[in-house]
Amino acid sequence: MLDGEGPLHRQVERGLRGAIRSGRLIHGSVLPPSRELAVQLGCSRWAVTQAYGQLVAEGYLSTRVGSGTWVSWSGRTSGAVQATGPVAPGSTYRFDLTPGIPDLRAFPRTRWAEAASEAARALPTADLGYPDAAGYPPLRELLADYLQRSRGAVAGAGDVVIRTGVRAGVAHLCTSLRAAGVDRIGVEDPGWTRLRDVIESTGVQAVPVPVDSEGLRVDALGRQQDLRAVAVTSAHQFPTGVVLSPARRLELIDWARRTNGLILEDDYDAEFRYDRSPVSTLQGMAPEQVVLLGSVSKTLSPAIGLGWYVVRGPWRKSLTRSIGPGPSTFDQATFAALLRSGAYDRQLRALRRRYQSRREQVVAAVRRELPGWSIDGAAAGLHLIARLPDGLAAAPVLAAARGAGIRLVALSGYRARAGEDRDGLVLGYGNLADGDVDAAVRSLARVCALVCESAR
């Protein structure tokens, strides 16, 4: 790298610039700490920091405290490269461990096509007109039956409203709540960031409420003045993976009854529990205080764009007013055919076996390759929490992982407020191929070893 021409910091600068331009250092590559590179080159640390600083100013490198220095220039001419963090070349990843995506390979293409064909043939001519805003009536009836037998909900066809997904349902509910004078809603912290964004987009304030090992802190919720609504993931909290404890379930329902409040229960992946039967819905315990939300995003595919909410009691009229258009009638009729035939139940049984096996694989690989780490969260859903050992921060791990082609998310990324507990990684395994599990965790272990070595 050093060519012997001029001051040492200029030699380091030219050497790095040349390596980047030639492609020997690719976009997203994480560079060694200045102290380590100085030792490797036999020069002063000052020379390296000066070179890094110059290349950052020129746009070849980017840096962030706690995340190191990485190559942000890719040589592409079509648009600027955002230097928000190192990414794998071409924005592709060898291993995607982000949560929330089901196994897209498992989508029942043939059965869906058959059901779509069946629905198109059987759909009455009258149903080809403008649809019922609340949803296709046969699907609402079938969903009410499914939610009662599988999730312990209390629902009739008239209580079910079909939407394009949970976010669309929350957006409509929050708009209706605001019109009814409710302009603040409690949200879990840490929690689903997109849900907070949806709530805020309606003009309703999302108020963070802490989560601990028993789920939502109902005592903290009660200290929020004039708060009459809260959104929870009670069966499997996202992202911590805890299940709302029996005592907290009763406390939360009592809070709603005392305040004439409303609970929005997001039942996003409750079908997937591996060590026991999943807990039933809060809605089944207090149907007039709880709105139950769900979708097929985790059980089939988010691309379908089909979800629902169930609302009863005194809130029903205000929360079902001015409903906009929902999903295509053909998609609703197709899903209805899957429910009617039992194909949806069979799909869920197959997915439970698949995800349980994959979770066990991930747990075994983490314990083998990352022995200082601990695993949190119920044996459920499509993700788990891998807690980092003391002395290892998430930010440099994420940065180095991107450079190595591994896509990760830190638990802290879901917090509205800074947490005091150990940070961790939210490892999603839903869309990770079984044959990639061991390789992905081994790659993560190598990344962590390099980060630890660089920090010495």
C-alpha positions as CSV (number, residue, x, y, z in Angstrom):
1,M,0.0,0.0,0.0
2,L,2.9,2.4,0.8
3,D,4.6,3.5,-2.4
4,G,7.5,5.6,-0.7
5,E,6.4,8.8,-2.5
6,G,5.8,11.8,-0.1
7,P,4.4,12.0,3.5
8,L,3.2,8.7,5.0
9,H,-0.4,9.9,5.4
10,R,-0.5,10.7,1.7
11,Q,0.8,7.3,0.9
12,V,-1.8,5.6,3.0
13,E,-4.5,7.8,1.4
14,R,-3.4,6.9,-2.2
15,G,-3.1,3.2,-1.4
16,L,-6.6,3.1,0.1
17,R,-8.1,5.2,-2.7
18,G,-6.5,2.9,-5.3
19,A,-7.7,-0.2,-3.6
20,I,-11.3,1.2,-3.5
21,R,-11.2,2.3,-7.2
22,S,-9.8,-1.0,-8.4
23,G,-12.4,-3.0,-6.5
24,R,-10.0,-4.7,-4.1
25,L,-11.9,-3.0,-1.4
26,I,-15.6,-3.3,-2.3
27,H,-18.5,-1.2,-1.3
28,G,-19.5,-2.1,2.3
29,S,-16.1,-3.4,3.3
30,V,-15.3,-2.5,7.0
31,L,-11.7,-1.2,7.4
32,P,-9.5,-2.0,10.4
33,P,-9.3,0.4,13.3
34,S,-6.7,3.1,12.7
35,R,-4.4,1.6,15.4
36,E,-4.5,-1.9,13.9
37,L,-3.9,-0.6,10.3
38,A,-1.0,1.5,11.6
39,V,0.7,-1.6,13.1
40,Q,0.1,-3.5,9.8
41,L,1.7,-0.8,7.7
42,G,4.4,0.1,10.1
43,C,3.5,3.8,10.3
44,S,2.0,6.1,12.9
45,R,-1.7,6.0,13.8
46,W,-1.9,9.7,13.0
47,A,-1.0,8.9,9.4
48,V,-3.9,6.5,9.2
49,T,-6.4,8.8,10.8
50,Q,-5.4,11.6,8.5
51,A,-5.9,9.3,5.5
52,Y,-9.3,8.1,6.7
53,G,-10.4,11.6,7.3
54,Q,-9.4,12.7,3.8
55,L,-11.2,9.8,2.2
56,V,-14.3,10.4,4.2
57,A,-14.3,14.0,3.0
58,E,-14.0,12.8,-0.6
59,G,-16.9,10.3,-0.2
60,Y,-14.8,7.1,-0.5
61,L,-15.3,6.2,3.1
62,S,-18.0,6.7,5.8
63,T,-17.6,6.5,9.5
64,R,-19.8,6.5,12.6
65,V,-18.8,6.4,16.3
66,G,-19.2,2.8,17.5
67,S,-19.6,1.4,14.0
68,G,-16.1,1.8,12.6
69,T,-15.1,3.0,9.1
70,W,-16.4,1.4,5.9
71,V,-16.2,1.8,2.1
72,S,-19.2,3.9,0.9
73,W,-18.1,4.4,-2.7
74,S,-19.2,1.7,-5.2
75,G,-18.1,3.1,-8.5
76,R,-21.7,3.2,-9.7
77,T,-22.7,6.3,-11.6
78,S,-26.5,6.0,-11.4
79,G,-27.4,7.9,-8.2
80,A,-25.5,8.6,-5.1
81,V,-24.7,6.0,-2.5
82,Q,-26.2,6.7,0.9
83,A,-23.6,6.5,3.6
84,T,-25.9,5.4,6.3
85,G,-24.0,2.2,7.1
86,P,-22.1,-0.4,5.2
87,V,-24.1,-2.7,3.0
88,A,-23.2,-5.8,1.1
89,P,-22.2,-5.2,-2.6
90,G,-25.1,-4.6,-4.8
91,S,-27.4,-4.3,-1.8
92,T,-27.7,-8.1,-1.7
93,Y,-27.1,-10.4,1.3
94,R,-25.8,-13.9,1.6
95,F,-27.9,-14.3,4.8
96,D,-30.9,-12.3,5.7
97,L,-31.6,-12.7,9.4
98,T,-34.1,-9.8,9.8
99,P,-37.4,-10.7,11.5
100,G,-40.9,-10.6,10.2
101,I,-40.7,-12.5,6.9
102,P,-42.2,-16.0,6.6
103,D,-40.7,-18.8,4.5
104,L,-41.7,-17.5,1.1
105,R,-40.6,-20.8,-0.5
106,A,-43.4,-22.5,1.5
107,F,-46.2,-20.4,-0.1
108,P,-48.8,-22.9,-1.4
109,R,-48.7,-21.8,-5.0
110,T,-50.6,-24.7,-6.5
111,R,-53.3,-24.7,-3.8
112,W,-53.6,-20.9,-4.1
113,A,-54.0,-21.1,-7.8
114,E,-56.6,-23.9,-7.5
115,A,-58.5,-21.9,-4.9
116,A,-58.3,-18.8,-7.1
117,S,-59.7,-20.7,-10.1
118,E,-62.4,-22.2,-7.9
119,A,-63.4,-18.8,-6.5
120,A,-63.5,-17.2,-10.0
121,R,-65.8,-20.0,-11.2
122,A,-68.1,-20.0,-8.2
123,L,-68.3,-16.3,-7.5
124,P,-71.9,-15.1,-8.0
125,T,-72.4,-12.5,-10.6
126,A,-73.9,-10.2,-8.0
127,D,-70.5,-10.2,-6.2
128,L,-68.7,-8.8,-9.2
129,G,-70.2,-5.3,-8.4
130,Y,-69.0,-2.8,-5.9
131,P,-68.0,-4.8,-2.8
132,D,-69.2,-4.6,0.8
133,A,-66.8,-2.1,2.4
134,A,-66.4,-4.3,5.5
135,G,-65.4,-7.3,3.3
136,Y,-66.6,-10.3,1.4
137,P,-69.5,-11.7,3.5
138,P,-68.6,-15.4,3.1
139,L,-65.0,-14.7,4.2
140,R,-66.1,-12.7,7.2
141,E,-68.3,-15.7,8.3
142,L,-65.5,-18.2,7.7
143,L,-62.9,-16.0,9.6
144,A,-65.3,-15.6,12.5
145,D,-65.5,-19.3,12.8
146,Y,-61.8,-19.8,12.4
147,L,-60.9,-17.2,15.0
148,Q,-63.3,-18.7,17.5
149,R,-62.0,-22.3,17.1
150,S,-58.3,-21.5,16.7
151,R,-57.7,-18.4,18.8
152,G,-60.6,-18.5,21.3
153,A,-62.0,-15.2,20.0
154,V,-65.6,-14.1,20.4
155,A,-66.7,-13.1,16.9
156,G,-69.6,-13.2,14.5
157,A,-69.5,-12.4,10.8
158,G,-70.8,-8.9,11.5
159,D,-67.9,-8.2,13.9
160,V,-65.2,-8.9,11.3
161,V,-63.8,-6.1,9.0
162,I,-61.5,-7.1,6.2
163,R,-58.5,-4.9,5.4
164,T,-55.3,-5.1,3.4
165,G,-53.3,-5.9,6.5
166,V,-52.7,-5.0,10.1
167,R,-51.2,-1.6,9.3
168,A,-54.2,-0.7,7.2
169,G,-56.5,-1.8,10.1
170,V,-54.6,0.2,12.7
171,A,-54.6,3.3,10.4
172,H,-58.4,3.1,10.1
173,L,-58.9,2.4,13.8
174,C,-56.6,5.3,14.8
175,T,-58.4,7.7,12.4
176,S,-61.7,6.6,14.0
177,L,-60.3,6.9,17.5
178,R,-59.1,10.4,16.8
179,A,-62.5,11.4,15.5
180,A,-64.0,10.1,18.8
181,G,-61.6,12.3,20.8
182,V,-58.8,9.8,21.5
183,D,-55.6,11.4,20.4
184,R,-53.0,9.3,22.3
185,I,-52.4,5.6,22.2
186,G,-49.9,3.5,24.2
187,V,-47.4,1.4,22.3
188,E,-45.0,-1.3,23.5
189,D,-41.4,-0.2,24.0
190,P,-39.5,-1.9,22.5
191,G,-42.1,-2.5,19.8
192,W,-42.8,-2.6,16.1
193,T,-41.5,0.6,14.7
194,R,-43.7,0.6,11.6
195,L,-46.8,0.4,13.9
196,R,-45.6,3.6,15.7
197,D,-45.2,5.2,12.3
198,V,-48.7,4.3,11.2
199,I,-50.2,5.6,14.4
200,E,-48.3,8.9,14.2
201,S,-49.3,9.3,10.5
202,T,-53.0,9.5,11.6
203,G,-52.3,12.4,13.9
204,V,-52.5,10.2,17.0
205,Q,-49.6,10.4,19.4
206,A,-47.9,7.0,20.1
207,V,-46.9,6.9,23.8
208,P,-44.1,4.4,24.6
209,V,-45.0,2.0,27.5
210,P,-42.1,-0.2,28.7
211,V,-42.0,-4.0,28.4
212,D,-40.3,-6.4,30.8
213,S,-40.1,-10.2,31.2
214,E,-43.9,-10.4,31.8
215,G,-44.9,-8.2,28.8
216,L,-46.4,-4.7,28.8
217,R,-46.0,-2.8,32.1
218,V,-49.6,-2.2,33.0
219,D,-48.6,-0.1,36.0
220,A,-46.7,2.3,33.7
221,L,-49.7,2.4,31.4
222,G,-51.9,3.4,34.3
223,R,-49.6,6.3,35.2
224,Q,-50.2,7.9,31.8
225,Q,-52.9,10.5,32.2
226,D,-55.9,10.5,29.8
227,L,-54.6,7.5,27.9
228,R,-57.6,5.4,26.7
229,A,-56.1,3.1,24.1
230,V,-53.1,0.8,23.9
231,A,-51.7,-1.6,21.2
232,V,-50.2,-4.9,22.4
233,T,-48.7,-8.1,21.0
234,S,-49.9,-10.3,23.9
235,A,-49.4,-13.8,22.6
236,H,-45.8,-13.2,21.5
237,Q,-44.4,-9.7,22.1
238,F,-42.5,-8.2,19.2
239,P,-39.6,-8.0,19.4
240,T,-38.7,-9.4,22.8
241,G,-40.6,-12.6,22.3
242,V,-42.1,-12.6,25.8
243,V,-45.7,-13.7,26.4
244,L,-48.0,-11.4,28.4
245,S,-48.3,-13.1,31.8
246,P,-51.6,-14.2,33.3
247,A,-51.5,-11.5,35.9
248,R,-50.7,-8.8,33.4
249,R,-53.6,-10.0,31.1
250,L,-56.1,-9.5,33.9
251,E,-54.5,-6.1,34.9
252,L,-54.7,-4.9,31.3
253,I,-58.4,-5.9,31.0
254,D,-59.1,-4.2,34.3
255,W,-57.4,-1.0,33.1
256,A,-59.6,-1.0,30.0
257,R,-62.8,-1.5,32.0
258,R,-61.9,1.2,34.5
259,T,-60.9,3.8,31.9
260,N,-63.5,2.8,29.3
261,G,-60.4,2.2,27.2
262,L,-59.6,0.1,24.2
263,I,-57.0,-2.6,23.6
264,L,-55.7,-3.2,20.1
265,E,-54.5,-6.8,20.1
266,D,-52.1,-7.6,17.3
267,D,-52.2,-11.4,16.9
268,Y,-49.4,-11.3,14.3
269,D,-47.8,-14.8,14.7
270,A,-49.8,-16.5,17.4
271,E,-50.4,-19.6,15.3
272,F,-46.7,-20.5,15.8
273,R,-46.0,-21.8,19.3
274,Y,-43.7,-24.8,19.6
275,D,-43.5,-25.9,23.3
276,R,-47.2,-25.8,24.1
277,S,-50.5,-24.6,22.8
278,P,-50.6,-20.9,22.1
279,V,-52.4,-18.7,24.7
280,S,-55.8,-17.6,23.5
281,T,-56.6,-14.0,22.7
282,L,-57.3,-11.3,25.2
283,Q,-60.3,-10.5,23.0
284,G,-61.9,-13.7,24.1
285,M,-61.7,-12.6,27.7
286,A,-63.0,-9.1,27.1
287,P,-64.6,-8.8,23.6
288,E,-66.1,-5.3,24.3
289,Q,-62.7,-3.9,25.4
290,V,-60.4,-5.5,22.8
291,V,-60.1,-5.2,19.1
292,L,-58.4,-8.2,17.6
293,L,-56.2,-7.7,14.5
294,G,-54.6,-10.3,12.3
295,S,-53.4,-11.0,8.7
296,V,-52.0,-13.7,6.5
297,S,-48.6,-11.9,6.2
298,K,-46.9,-14.5,8.5
299,T,-48.9,-17.5,7.6
300,L,-49.0,-17.2,3.8
301,S,-47.3,-14.1,2.4
302,P,-47.3,-10.3,2.9
303,A,-47.7,-9.9,-0.8
304,I,-51.3,-11.0,-0.6
305,G,-52.3,-8.0,1.3
306,L,-55.1,-9.4,3.4
307,G,-55.9,-8.8,7.0
308,W,-58.8,-8.2,9.4
309,Y,-59.9,-6.8,12.7
310,V,-62.7,-7.9,15.0
311,V,-64.7,-5.2,17.0
312,R,-67.7,-5.6,19.2
313,G,-69.6,-3.6,21.9
314,P,-69.8,0.1,22.4
315,W,-66.8,0.9,20.3
316,R,-68.1,-0.9,17.2
317,K,-70.1,1.9,15.6
318,S,-67.4,4.5,15.8
319,L,-64.7,2.1,14.7
320,T,-66.5,0.8,11.6
321,R,-67.7,4.1,10.3
322,S,-66.4,5.4,6.9
323,I,-64.5,2.3,6.0
324,G,-62.6,2.7,2.7
325,P,-62.0,0.0,0.1
326,G,-60.4,-3.3,1.1
327,P,-58.7,-6.1,-0.7
328,S,-59.8,-7.5,-4.0
329,T,-63.0,-9.5,-3.8
330,F,-61.2,-12.3,-5.8
331,D,-58.4,-12.5,-3.2
332,Q,-60.9,-12.6,-0.4
333,A,-62.9,-15.3,-2.2
334,T,-59.6,-17.3,-2.8
335,F,-58.7,-17.1,0.9
336,A,-62.3,-18.1,1.8
337,A,-61.9,-21.2,-0.4
338,L,-58.7,-22.2,1.5
339,L,-60.4,-21.8,4.8
340,R,-63.5,-23.7,3.7
341,S,-61.5,-26.7,2.3
342,G,-59.2,-27.0,5.3
343,A,-56.2,-26.3,3.2
344,Y,-55.3,-23.3,5.4
345,D,-55.3,-25.4,8.5
346,R,-53.1,-28.0,6.8
347,Q,-50.7,-25.3,5.7
348,L,-50.4,-24.0,9.3
349,R,-49.7,-27.5,10.6
350,A,-46.9,-28.0,8.1
351,L,-45.4,-24.5,8.8
352,R,-45.4,-25.2,12.6
353,R,-43.3,-28.3,12.1
354,R,-41.0,-26.4,9.7
355,Y,-40.4,-23.4,11.9
356,Q,-40.0,-25.4,15.1
357,S,-37.3,-27.5,13.5
358,R,-35.6,-24.3,12.1
359,R,-35.7,-22.5,15.5
360,E,-34.1,-25.5,17.2
361,Q,-31.4,-25.5,14.5
362,V,-30.7,-21.8,15.1
363,V,-30.6,-22.2,18.9
364,A,-28.2,-25.1,18.6
365,A,-26.0,-23.2,16.2
366,V,-25.9,-20.1,18.4
367,R,-25.0,-22.1,21.5
368,R,-22.3,-23.9,19.6
369,E,-20.7,-21.0,17.6
370,L,-21.4,-18.1,20.1
371,P,-21.1,-19.7,23.5
372,G,-21.0,-16.4,25.4
373,W,-24.4,-15.4,24.1
374,S,-27.8,-16.1,25.7
375,I,-31.2,-16.7,24.0
376,D,-34.4,-15.0,25.1
377,G,-38.0,-15.3,24.0
378,A,-40.7,-17.9,24.0
379,A,-40.4,-20.9,21.7
380,A,-42.7,-19.3,19.2
381,G,-43.0,-17.2,16.1
382,L,-40.3,-16.5,13.5
383,H,-37.6,-14.8,15.5
384,L,-35.6,-15.0,18.7
385,I,-33.4,-12.6,20.7
386,A,-29.7,-13.4,20.9
387,R,-28.2,-11.4,23.8
388,L,-24.7,-10.1,23.3
389,P,-22.1,-10.9,25.9
390,D,-20.8,-8.0,28.1
391,G,-18.3,-5.9,26.3
392,L,-19.7,-6.5,22.8
393,A,-21.8,-3.7,21.3
394,A,-24.4,-4.3,18.7
395,A,-23.5,-1.3,16.4
396,P,-20.1,-2.5,15.3
397,V,-21.4,-6.1,14.9
398,L,-24.2,-4.8,12.6
399,A,-21.7,-2.7,10.6
400,A,-19.2,-5.6,10.2
401,A,-22.0,-8.0,9.4
402,R,-23.3,-5.8,6.5
403,G,-19.8,-5.8,5.0
404,A,-19.8,-9.6,5.3
405,G,-23.2,-9.9,3.5
406,I,-25.3,-10.6,6.7
407,R,-28.4,-8.6,7.3
408,L,-29.2,-8.1,11.0
409,V,-31.3,-5.9,13.3
410,A,-30.4,-4.9,16.8
411,L,-33.0,-5.0,19.6
412,S,-32.2,-1.4,20.4
413,G,-33.4,-0.5,16.9
414,Y,-37.0,-1.1,18.1
415,R,-36.8,1.1,21.1
416,A,-38.5,4.5,21.3
417,R,-36.4,5.2,24.4
418,A,-32.9,4.0,25.4
419,G,-33.0,0.8,27.4
420,E,-30.8,-0.2,30.2
421,D,-30.6,-3.9,29.6
422,R,-28.1,-5.8,27.5
423,D,-28.5,-5.2,23.8
424,G,-29.2,-8.1,21.6
425,L,-29.8,-9.2,18.0
426,V,-33.3,-10.0,16.8
427,L,-32.6,-13.1,14.7
428,G,-35.3,-13.8,12.2
429,Y,-35.3,-17.4,10.8
430,G,-38.6,-17.5,9.0
431,N,-37.2,-17.0,5.5
432,L,-33.8,-18.6,6.1
433,A,-33.3,-21.9,4.3
434,D,-32.6,-24.8,6.5
435,G,-29.4,-25.5,4.8
436,D,-28.1,-22.0,5.5
437,V,-28.7,-21.9,9.2
438,D,-25.3,-23.3,10.3
439,A,-23.4,-21.3,7.7
440,A,-25.2,-18.1,8.7
441,V,-24.4,-18.5,12.4
442,R,-20.8,-19.4,11.7
443,S,-20.4,-16.3,9.5
444,L,-21.9,-14.2,12.3
445,A,-19.5,-15.8,14.8
446,R,-16.5,-14.9,12.5
447,V,-17.8,-11.3,12.3
448,C,-18.0,-11.0,16.1
449,A,-14.6,-12.4,16.5
450,L,-13.2,-9.8,14.1
451,V,-15.0,-7.0,16.0
452,C,-13.7,-8.2,19.3
453,E,-10.2,-8.4,17.9
454,S,-10.4,-4.9,16.4
455,A,-11.5,-3.5,19.7
456,R,-8.5,-4.7,21.6
